[in-house]
Amino acid sequence: MKIDKIRIENFRSYQEEMSIDLDNLNVFVGKNDIGKSTVLEALDIFFNENKGVIKIDKDDINKQSKNENNKEIKISVVFSNLPDFLTIDATNLTNLADEYLLTQEGCLEIIKKYPNAGKEKIFIKAYHPTNPDCAGLLLKKNTDLKKMLTNGIDCEDKTKNAEIRKAIWNHYPNNLQLEEIEIELAKEDAKNTWVQLKSYMPLYSLFQSDRKNSDGDSEVQDPMKLAVQEILKDKKLMDSLNEVAHEVETKLNEVVDKTLEKLNEMNHEIAESLTPTIPSAENLKWVDVFKSVSITGDDDIPINKRGSGVKRLILLNFFRAEAERRKNKNNVPSIIYAIEEPETSQHPNHQRKLIEAFIELSKSDNTQILLTTHSPSIVKLLEFDHIKLIKNEPHKEVVNVQRNELPYPSLNEVNFLAFGESNDEYHNELYGFIESEELLNEYKKGKQTIDYIKMRKNGSMPKEQKIRSEYIRHQIHHPENTNNDRFTEQQLQKSIDDMRVFIQSKKQCK
């Protein structure tokens, strides 16, 4: 299954329900503490049920809602690419459409509610029959369903709940009174629906930006050590190792017995005083047997002694490999990689290669990727439809870049809105747009001018009057002219703000 949408409500900075569309590659950008990581962590709570990286607690409840005595967190996920069939009952196959478990749009929406940030309650939001004569069938046992087979309702196989439900619903084809409702998967019969659906859920793996990165972190010491721990969780493998250990124990006991037997012939007292100590197979620490495994670089330098960027790069790719291994081992149909700030501690070349790798990985079947970033350089490596911009003004929203404040897509605009980045390139873009739209004279009208000394080829240096934006434009294009005071960061910012306001006013007039 693939995530089409996530809805977050009353979780940290997301007070009102926020609906976020997701694609194969999704990169969240925005200023610090605006809620980028919150989206990734909400999904970790949803998929890994408080057993993943993030553990939900009362501090996750939105503070304003808490003050208003609303203490229920809600995280919903809308899925597409649904299974053709599943076994809701223990007896036969059915499908989500026949069971009226889809939304009006034909998607599956699972809602998890956490009252007071406690144990989850699970619901399906579905366009479902509400006619009292045929409502709530998923919550009924076989005996209760059979009692409803009255008034000429014919059912071929009364041993199968899905067949009985289908027969009852077919009896009211024009009076199902379909409405979008929430169906709680709590009662015994409904719980099986959730158990079956879980087997189709994607594997979700979160790699945090503040992941430990010190010599004392076992994973940084060497990801191979964690690999050993994971490999030794395999029961079949452990049974084989224990079998070897038992065989070694038997052989050792034979050697000890023969040794003591011979010793007893020569000195009974010494033989009686000796007791062999052989650890049982159950007490062996197999992890220690493989403690010398490692990945080393040139000159046998261990990775925990490498630079922080190298350590994180190795960990990041170990994370990818481990997530894929878990997916294959558990026969999970799809996988979601969620990675916070992949650029952390990385050389620009590594940043580029990482993003290229993620773009390529997102094209793989049954794979989705979610990233957060604070890097304007990474933004410029992406396509517009990869980017999710989180804003607080005029209200909190997550938007696609097509809804930016310029009348054309601009990655510089995204970086300005996301990180407040004002640079020469963005200034050139804004000025060039005004010029190309033949609005330059209108933009200049009424603005104060300053002196600009121009350099001509004949050596003359006439003074010209330029508005601030034009002055900066000339300095950017002619850095060789050092006869004028260099513009400041504040002046660059003010000029960009002025041009954005002007362009926006023209856009609103159209």
Secondary structure, DSSP 8 states (H G I E B T S, - for coil): -EEEEEEEESBTTB-S-EEEE--SEEEEE-STTSSHHHHHHHHHHHHHTTSSS----GGGB-HHHHHTT--EEEEEEEEES--S-B-SSSS--B-TTTTT-S-TTS-EEEEEEEETT-S-EEEEEEEEE--TTT-SGGG--HHHHHHT--TT---S-TT-HHHHHHHHHHHSTT---EEEEEEE--SHHHHHHHHHHHTTS-EEEEE-TT---STT-HHHH-HHHHHHHHHTT-HHHHHHHHHHHHHHHHHHHHHHHHHHHHHHHH-HHHHHH-------GGG--HHHHTTT---B-GGG-BGGGS-HHHHHHHHHHHHHHHHHHHHHHTT-S-EEEEEE-TTTT--HHHHHHHHHHHHHHTTSTTEEEEEE---HHHHTTS-GGGEEEEE-SSS-EEEEGGGSSSSS--HHHHHHHHH----HHHHHHHHHHHHHTT-HHHHHTT--EEEEE---TTS---EEEEEHHHHHHHHHH-TT--SS----HHHHHHHHHHHHHHHHHHHHH-
